[in-house]
Amino acid sequence: MTVTIATLGFPRIGPRRELKFALEKYWSGQSTQDDLLTAAGALRTAAWARQHALGSDWLPSNDFSLYDHVLDTSVMLGAVPARYGAADGQAGLATYFAMARGTTPDGEGCGHAQASLTACEMTKWFDTNYHYMVPELVAGRRLALNTPKIVDEYREAKVQGYETRPVLLGPVTWLSLAKGQGVDPFDFLDEVLGLYAVVLGHLAAAGADWVQIDEPVLVLDLDDRQRRALTRAYAKLSRVGVKLMLTTYFGALGDNLGFATALPVAGLHVDLVRAPEQLDAVLAAAPRSLLLSLGVVDGRNVWRADLERLLDRLEPIAATRNVVLAPSCSLLHVPVDLASETRLDPEIAQWLAFAVQKIEELAVLKRALNEGRDSVAGALAIASTAAAARLTSPRIHDAAVAGRVAAVTPDMAERQSGHAARTAAQAAVLDLPAYPTTTIGSFPQTAEVRHMRAEHLRGRLDDAAYDRFLREETERAIRWQEEVGLDMLVHGEFERNDMVQYFGERLSGFAFTVGGWVQSYGSRCVRPPILFGDVSRPAPMTVDWWRYAQGLTDRPVKGMLTGPVTILNWSFVRDDQPRAASCRQIALAIRDEVMDLEAAGAKAIQIDEAALREGLPLRRGEWSHYLDWAVACFRLSAAGVADETQIHTHMCYSEFNDILPSIGAMDTDVISIETARSQMELLEGFALYRYPSAIGPGVYDIHAPRVPSSEEMVELMRLARRHLRPEQLWVNPDCGLKTRKWAEVKPAIEAMVTAARLLRTDVAAGA
């Protein structure tokens, strides 16, 4: 029997975020389309060369994307909304970026000047922090195949001497992610399958032997429609002439196992990191003719694998059948290379593996299984030493933290009074108008802000000079907010690098990378903190900046915090204790900060839980356990304040309607959500649930350079008013503004304030 190794996808952004910088140069007009495509080609070539050199037998192609692989699939199928003006669904690069980012009259976002267009809706990819562009399907609009990049990139690799296994998002997953306008997306099934068959035929003609076809929908609770679609899809696609590696990830097949192993495909990939318990069932159900790909190293977290333990499990399997070893999912979700980390604590670094190291781990496992453990004795010894060191390190456990968690009582998660009493008390203190205006927290992190932060980190700018610069930026932001007429202000967060990293750097139990970037969407990259040990707050983290900002104005300034669930979900989290235990520790640390802000005089405190929905398990039967502890942790962080203190939260792109009782149970006073791209669609659920608190539905999509008019914002708020009472509504952008430019932010916020004033005339007129 033979063991081979595969990578299901490699990070797209490059080891130094080369893709980010190439995209942003192109979008700003500083480079040409040819420049961008040349940079993209260089990244693909480097990725293939690196994976090949590391020993990967199955190299992926078409795992690269200029923005998003779901958007790539939509464009391939000609699912291009009519508003972009692409005849018969044919779309070039300008249309592609218009769908991703919207357009402005001066051409930013799409490469040439045209009308102002909204981007496609964006939401989270399963339970990750990666965002995808939601496919749009419209009744009566036919699909049509665009030149498939998957074929071009397969040929590109072949010319360079690399035989690849092209990666294609599965048709049933794509249809499951799509939204229909006047139509059920699955009404397009036959049309979609016809186009997929053509694409697979092109790949077969180009010489491809295998295609990796990703159907992560198979780890969800499937309905009959999806099961029928999968049966029809693979009955058709398996006859095209290429072997299909049906790829699942992010969870267990569960009750879909028998169904999946009966599909007429040549191979099946399963995730044995998120669902190690499924291995025996998979082996029992999979016919010997089915090539099994086993996801044995973690594609979503950074911890080193326990190679000896894995070999104990894999050796009996490798002795009886051919298998492929792989990461659990695409390595898109982890940084590129640990070797680039020059400042990481060596003790912690020895516990970690990034994308490159994960392929190295697979290569060690492959050699051990094919040639015996003695052939890799040195590598196995290093891995075992690292695992033992992590297990016994005194830096991981803190008795004081354990004692404090044990002392938590139920009343610590309860506000003093109900909504009605709190609303009256806060109205008396804050004295806000109807349709109060605010922003989500951050203002543009300009090139100057980033430069000064970098100079300070390099030691070229001393603490006093850097502090003076940040105070000047904060004062300018406060003065501008007063001038434009915002009702509740923010300090702008110029001192913060990232909404999670900033807090992690001030809490015990976290470590940080220099180049550990992962893609969030498009050119947006984040460096998740590494949560390796028990968490506590050594000192106040935000109080001084809030106090300084509030001292500049008579208007209320929100204290701005990131919530415990979001800090957890947007970090690489320790895997040696339940996630709920780590979250409870973070909640107590944030509670300390909330209480200190209130003691300093803050009348409004925003605790962002942008990632609450993101952490929801993929199977509905597992929801209640997660929601119970996640909501309890938020309440623990927030509930210690007086009735007069207004607690806000913010949530990012997510489908909220199925968890509204839990959002209500968070017991906040104001929630802001992202609704600009979805035309207030989310609010229908809030209305049906009779959500009791105030809501700020985003009227300005900050993820695109487009500046909406005040009239457009008024219309959005009038849509909101169909679902909610006017007295519930706040007016705000749909997320923080750090990634935008002041030239975009200022007119957009001015338009937003104008919109609020127009809405107040509706109140005066009794509308």
SULQUIRA-V96957 format. One record per helix or strand. SS is the DSSP state (hx for helix, st for strand). FROM is the first residue (numbers start at 0). LEN is the number of residues. If there is no record, write none. Layout:
ss: [SS SS]
from: [FROM FROM]
len: [LEN LEN]
This chain:
ss: [st hx hx st hx hx hx hx st st st st st hx st hx st hx st hx hx st hx st hx st st hx st hx hx hx st hx hx hx hx hx st st hx hx st st hx st st st st st st hx st st hx st hx st hx hx st hx st hx st hx hx st hx]
from: [2 17 32 57 68 81 86 92 102 116 121 130 135 148 163 170 178 184 209 215 223 242 253 266 275 290 302 306 322 330 337 345 351 354 372 398 409 418 436 441 446 462 488 491 500 506 509 517 523 529 536 542 556 558 563 571 578 603 612 619 645 656 669 682 693 709 725 728 741]
len: [4 10 22 4 8 3 3 9 1 1 3 3 3 11 6 7 3 22 5 4 14 5 9 5 10 7 1 12 5 3 3 4 1 17 20 8 4 12 1 1 11 22 1 1 4 1 2 4 3 2 1 8 1 4 6 2 22 5 3 19 6 9 4 7 5 12 3 4 23]
